[in-house]
Amino acid sequence: MPTVSTLIIILVLILLSAVKILREYERGVVFRLGRLVGSRGPGIFLLIPIVDRMIKVSLRTVVMDVPPQDVITRDNVSIKVNAVVYFRVLYPEKAIVEVENYLFATSQLAQTTLRSVIGQAELDHLLAERDRINVELQTILDKQTDAWGIKVSSVEVKHVDLPQEMQRAMAKQAEAERERRAKVINAEGEFQAAQRLADAAGIIGDFPYALQLRYLQTLREVAAENNSTTLFPVPIDLFEPFIKAKAASSKSSES
């Protein structure tokens, strides 16, 4: 026959097993004789021993690394792509009842969705429009995991591994593009310089004295360099009055 102390110890153990404490970010999905009762927590609560069974679920955001996937893009380029998925459980009951292992299921769904979306995109669009690819992945995953009580907040494509020959081809393409831009910029500069010279020639043609002012300015700049000998052109316009006076005197003497 069990003693009174033995019965008390058994009773205390049963009561201790019935007391559960969950943290703020945890919830307990309770089944009573196999039937879903609901979720409990956070804090302290009681379960009926033997009758109730609890499965603990974390509500914190899960950062899941999607392993590298071999993908063939729309333009037939073989690449390796990996990503990271941020999600959290919103409804613990659905996460336990609707899917066997929500972590494994979300991981597999992320891998297949990544291959599907990347396979429909061209390589140039994948490299240039990564934000759009991320949004498309997040939308598809969030829609499909909604039935599991899971909210996918973000999906980020981390790395795109290109074949060596494709890297060399892209490097040559980038170099050719830089050379093309340099030639265009150089040609544009030459055109603008020629246009400015043509404008300056037009102004000098309309105002001949502007050329003389330019001569004087050039003389001052050359003299500032402390040169021992300075050569500069003299505008023929300076001698025009003397030439006219000489011609007039010659005509008068002849007459």
C-alpha positions as CSV (number, residue, x, y, z in Angstrom):
1,M,0.0,0.0,0.0
2,P,1.4,3.4,-0.9
3,T,2.0,5.7,2.0
4,V,0.5,9.2,2.3
5,S,3.8,10.8,1.5
6,T,4.1,8.8,-1.7
7,L,0.6,9.9,-2.8
8,I,1.5,13.5,-2.0
9,I,4.7,13.3,-4.1
10,I,2.8,11.8,-7.0
11,L,0.1,14.6,-6.7
12,V,2.7,17.3,-6.7
13,L,4.4,15.8,-9.8
14,I,1.1,15.7,-11.6
15,L,0.4,19.3,-10.7
16,L,3.9,20.4,-11.8
17,S,3.5,18.7,-15.1
18,A,0.1,20.5,-15.6
19,V,1.7,23.9,-15.1
20,K,3.1,25.5,-18.2
21,I,4.9,28.8,-18.7
22,L,5.5,30.4,-22.1
23,R,7.5,33.4,-23.1
24,E,6.1,36.5,-24.7
25,Y,7.1,35.3,-28.2
26,E,5.8,31.7,-27.7
27,R,2.4,30.2,-28.1
28,G,1.2,26.7,-27.2
29,V,-1.2,24.8,-29.5
30,V,-3.2,22.5,-27.2
31,F,-4.9,19.3,-28.3
32,R,-7.4,17.6,-25.9
33,L,-7.7,13.9,-26.7
34,G,-6.6,14.6,-30.2
35,R,-9.0,17.5,-30.8
36,L,-7.7,21.0,-31.3
37,V,-8.6,23.2,-28.3
38,G,-6.8,26.4,-29.2
39,S,-3.6,28.2,-28.4
40,R,-2.4,29.3,-25.0
41,G,0.1,31.8,-23.7
42,P,2.1,33.8,-23.1
43,G,2.5,33.4,-19.3
44,I,1.4,30.7,-17.0
45,F,-1.5,28.3,-17.6
46,L,-2.6,24.8,-16.7
47,L,-3.1,21.7,-18.8
48,I,-5.0,18.6,-17.9
49,P,-2.4,15.8,-17.4
50,I,-2.5,12.9,-19.8
51,V,-5.6,14.4,-21.5
52,D,-4.0,17.6,-23.0
53,R,-1.0,17.7,-25.3
54,M,0.8,21.0,-26.2
55,I,3.0,21.9,-29.2
56,K,5.1,25.0,-28.7
57,V,5.4,27.5,-31.6
58,S,7.6,30.6,-31.8
59,L,6.2,33.8,-33.2
60,R,9.5,35.5,-33.9
61,T,10.7,36.2,-37.4
62,V,12.6,33.3,-38.9
63,V,15.5,34.0,-41.2
64,M,15.8,31.1,-43.6
65,D,18.7,30.7,-46.0
66,V,17.7,29.2,-49.3
67,P,20.5,27.0,-50.6
68,P,22.0,27.7,-54.1
69,Q,19.8,26.6,-56.9
70,D,20.9,25.6,-60.4
71,V,18.7,27.6,-62.8
72,I,18.6,28.1,-66.5
73,T,17.4,31.6,-67.3
74,R,15.0,32.6,-70.1
75,D,17.9,33.4,-72.4
76,N,19.5,29.9,-71.8
77,V,22.2,31.0,-69.3
78,S,23.0,28.4,-66.6
79,I,23.5,30.2,-63.2
80,K,23.4,29.5,-59.5
81,V,21.2,31.6,-57.3
82,N,20.6,31.7,-53.5
83,A,18.3,33.8,-51.4
84,V,17.1,34.5,-47.9
85,V,13.5,34.5,-46.7
86,Y,12.1,36.4,-43.7
87,F,8.8,35.1,-42.3
88,R,6.9,34.6,-39.1
89,V,4.0,32.6,-37.8
90,L,0.8,34.6,-37.4
91,Y,-1.6,31.8,-36.6
92,P,0.0,29.0,-34.6
93,E,-3.1,26.7,-35.0
94,K,-2.8,26.8,-38.8
95,A,0.9,26.3,-38.7
96,I,0.5,23.1,-36.8
97,V,-2.7,21.7,-38.2
98,E,-2.5,22.7,-41.9
99,V,1.0,21.5,-42.6
100,E,3.2,18.7,-41.1
101,N,6.4,20.8,-40.7
102,Y,5.9,24.4,-41.6
103,L,9.7,25.2,-41.5
104,F,10.6,22.4,-44.0
105,A,7.5,23.2,-46.1
106,T,8.4,26.9,-46.4
107,S,12.0,26.0,-47.3
108,Q,11.0,23.7,-50.1
109,L,8.4,26.1,-51.4
110,A,11.0,28.9,-51.4
111,Q,13.4,26.8,-53.4
112,T,10.9,25.8,-56.1
113,T,9.5,29.3,-56.3
114,L,13.1,30.7,-56.7
115,R,13.8,28.4,-59.6
116,S,10.5,29.1,-61.2
117,V,10.8,32.9,-61.1
118,I,14.4,33.1,-62.0
119,G,13.8,30.7,-64.9
120,Q,11.3,33.1,-66.4
121,A,13.6,36.1,-66.3
122,E,16.5,37.0,-68.6
123,L,20.0,37.5,-67.2
124,D,20.1,41.2,-67.8
125,H,16.8,41.8,-66.1
126,L,17.9,39.6,-63.2
127,L,21.0,41.7,-62.6
128,A,19.4,45.1,-63.3
129,E,15.9,44.6,-61.7
130,R,16.7,42.5,-58.6
131,D,14.2,44.5,-56.5
132,R,11.4,43.6,-58.8
133,I,12.4,39.9,-58.6
134,N,12.5,40.1,-54.8
135,V,9.0,41.6,-54.7
136,E,7.7,38.9,-57.1
137,L,9.2,36.1,-54.9
138,Q,7.7,37.7,-51.7
139,T,4.3,38.0,-53.3
140,I,4.2,34.4,-54.5
141,L,5.5,32.9,-51.2
142,D,3.2,35.0,-49.1
143,K,0.2,34.0,-51.1
144,Q,1.0,30.3,-50.9
145,T,1.9,30.2,-47.2
146,D,-1.1,32.2,-46.1
147,A,-3.1,29.0,-45.7
148,W,-0.5,27.8,-43.2
149,G,-0.8,30.9,-41.0
150,I,2.6,32.2,-42.1
151,K,3.4,35.8,-43.2
152,V,6.4,36.1,-45.6
153,S,7.7,39.7,-45.0
154,S,10.7,39.8,-47.4
155,V,12.7,37.7,-49.8
156,E,16.2,38.9,-50.9
157,V,18.2,37.3,-53.7
158,K,21.7,37.2,-52.2
159,H,24.1,36.1,-54.9
160,V,24.0,35.2,-58.6
161,D,26.9,32.9,-59.6
162,L,27.7,33.3,-63.3
163,P,29.9,30.9,-65.4
164,Q,33.4,32.0,-66.1
165,E,32.8,32.4,-69.8
166,M,29.8,34.6,-69.1
167,Q,31.8,36.8,-66.7
168,R,34.4,37.3,-69.4
169,A,31.8,38.1,-72.0
170,M,30.1,40.6,-69.7
171,A,33.5,42.2,-68.9
172,K,34.2,42.7,-72.6
173,Q,30.7,44.1,-73.1
174,A,31.2,46.5,-70.3
175,E,34.6,47.6,-71.7
176,A,33.2,48.1,-75.1
177,E,30.3,50.2,-73.7
178,R,32.8,52.4,-71.8
179,E,34.9,52.9,-74.9
180,R,31.7,53.8,-76.9
181,R,30.7,56.4,-74.2
182,A,34.2,57.9,-74.2
183,K,34.2,58.3,-78.0
184,V,30.7,59.9,-77.9
185,I,31.8,62.3,-75.1
186,N,35.0,63.1,-77.0
187,A,33.0,63.8,-80.3
188,E,30.5,65.9,-78.4
189,G,33.4,67.9,-76.9
190,E,34.9,68.5,-80.3
191,F,31.6,69.5,-81.8
192,Q,31.0,72.0,-78.9
193,A,34.5,73.4,-79.3
194,A,34.1,73.8,-83.1
195,Q,30.7,75.5,-82.5
196,R,32.3,78.0,-80.0
197,L,35.1,78.8,-82.5
198,A,32.6,79.4,-85.2
199,D,30.6,81.7,-82.9
200,A,33.8,83.6,-81.9
201,A,34.8,84.0,-85.6
202,G,31.4,85.4,-86.4
203,I,31.7,87.9,-83.5
204,I,35.2,89.0,-84.6
205,G,34.0,89.3,-88.2
206,D,31.2,91.7,-87.0
207,F,33.5,93.6,-84.6
208,P,37.1,93.8,-85.9
209,Y,38.3,95.6,-82.9
210,A,37.5,92.6,-80.8
211,L,40.5,90.9,-82.4
212,Q,42.8,93.7,-81.4
213,L,41.6,93.4,-77.8
214,R,42.3,89.7,-78.0
215,Y,45.8,90.5,-79.2
216,L,46.4,92.8,-76.2
217,Q,45.1,90.2,-73.8
218,T,47.4,87.6,-75.2
219,L,50.3,90.0,-75.0
220,R,49.7,90.6,-71.3
221,E,49.4,86.8,-70.6
222,V,52.7,86.1,-72.4
223,A,54.5,89.0,-70.7
224,A,53.4,87.7,-67.3
225,E,55.6,84.6,-67.9
226,N,58.9,86.6,-67.6
227,N,60.0,85.7,-71.1
228,S,63.2,87.5,-72.3
229,T,61.8,87.7,-75.9
230,T,58.2,88.2,-76.8
231,L,56.9,87.9,-80.4
232,F,53.3,89.0,-81.1
233,P,51.4,89.8,-84.3
234,V,50.5,93.4,-85.0
235,P,47.0,93.9,-86.5
236,I,47.1,95.3,-90.0
237,D,44.2,97.6,-89.0
238,L,46.6,99.7,-86.9
239,F,48.5,100.7,-90.1
240,E,45.3,101.4,-92.2
241,P,45.2,105.2,-91.5
242,F,48.9,105.5,-92.5
243,I,48.3,103.6,-95.7
244,K,45.3,105.7,-96.6
245,A,47.3,108.9,-95.9
246,K,50.2,107.7,-98.0
247,A,47.9,106.9,-100.9
248,A,46.2,110.3,-100.7
249,S,49.5,112.1,-100.7
250,S,50.7,110.1,-103.7
251,K,47.6,111.0,-105.7
252,S,47.9,114.7,-104.8
253,S,51.6,114.8,-105.9
254,E,50.7,113.1,-109.2
255,S,48.0,115.6,-110.0
